[in-house]
Amino acid sequence: MSAIRAIEQFEFHQTLEKSSGTAIVFFSSRECLSCRHWQQLLEHYCKLHPEVHIFKVDAGMDQALTEEFNVFHLPALFIYHNGQYHAALQCEARLEPLEIGIKATLAAPAEEIP
């Protein structure tokens, strides 16, 4: 069973606003090889950090969310904390850069959703 929960546009904002702790939103598609690698990495990350929520958006199916977040390249990751959007996460697809990137993103103040 995957630690990553699929989420659709009709539940997206309400779910994230109610989430406590850290949440990662992962935009991907079935055809994206990099997305598959990131999914494995995120599942491993979840085993190490079970308190972190990871939500996956199918960019092909939920085009409205994909456009709302200005996603032009997959995969794309966004960080929320206690229901507040923080920022897009840009890092190498390895565990250490992921952990460093999340900590750095959470150290900055929350931002407006793109």
WODA-V268820 format. One record per backbone hydrogen bond with DSSP energy under -1.0 kcal/mol. CO is the residue of the C=O (numbers start at 1). NH is the residue of the N-H. If there is no record, write none. Layout:
# WODA-V268820
CO/NH ; CO/NH
This chain:
# WODA-V268820
5/56 ; 8/11 ; 8/12 ; 11/15 ; 12/16 ; 13/17 ; 14/18 ; 21/82 ; 22/53 ; 23/80 ; 24/55 ; 25/78 ; 26/57 ; 27/76 ; 28/59 ; 32/36 ; 33/37 ; 34/38 ; 35/39 ; 36/40 ; 37/41 ; 38/42 ; 39/43 ; 40/44 ; 41/45 ; 42/46 ; 43/47 ; 44/48 ; 45/49 ; 49/52 ; 53/24 ; 54/5 ; 55/26 ; 56/7 ; 57/28 ; 57/59 ; 58/62 ; 62/66 ; 63/67 ; 64/68 ; 65/69 ; 66/71 ; 67/70 ; 76/27 ; 77/89 ; 78/25 ; 79/86 ; 79/87 ; 80/23 ; 81/84 ; 84/81 ; 85/111 ; 87/79 ; 92/94 ; 94/98 ; 95/99 ; 96/100 ; 97/101 ; 98/102 ; 99/103 ; 100/104 ; 101/105 ; 102/106 ; 103/107
